[in-house]
Amino acid sequence: MPFPFEYEPFYMRPLLIVESILRAFYTSMVYLIIPIAVAIAIIFVIVFFSFGILAAAFGWNTGSDEIKARREKAKKEREHKQREEKSGVELSTSTPPVSTSEPGDMGDLEKRLEIEIELLGEMVVARRERLATLKKRGSGDYASDLVVLEK
């Protein structure tokens, strides 16, 4: 039994090999891969339409009051979180107002510093209270990591 392409000229052998590989590829595409892909696509279309029919039959409606209420609640929660994040960013990145008074005037600067110290004290107290409530609640695995600092 002769080898494939044994009787062909030497310069034609690579072309014939490539041709046979491409022919096998296209044959497998036409007879195997494309029909399977089409069958899967048809199955997905049938399932999609059947779910649509079931939803219409059992009265699932995206415009119902319950779904609207859930969407509104989720929207309010997102807005609240965004406001909290925005206010936190503004607090951490805001710079103290620049005084337009004379360079030697220290009264205004002292007042600003006193106000900042009071605000920082209030923040520390609020964070201590929050940590204490989190520790009392026992929020999962992180409860042991919480430390409430005393004065």
CORHUMO-V385791 format. One record per pair of residues at least 24 apart in sequence whose C-alpha atoms are under 8 Angstrom apart, sorted by the first residue. I is the first residue (numbers start at 1). J is the second residue. Records with the same first field share a line. If there is no record, write none. Layout:
# CORHUMO-V385791
I->J, J
This chain:
# CORHUMO-V385791
none
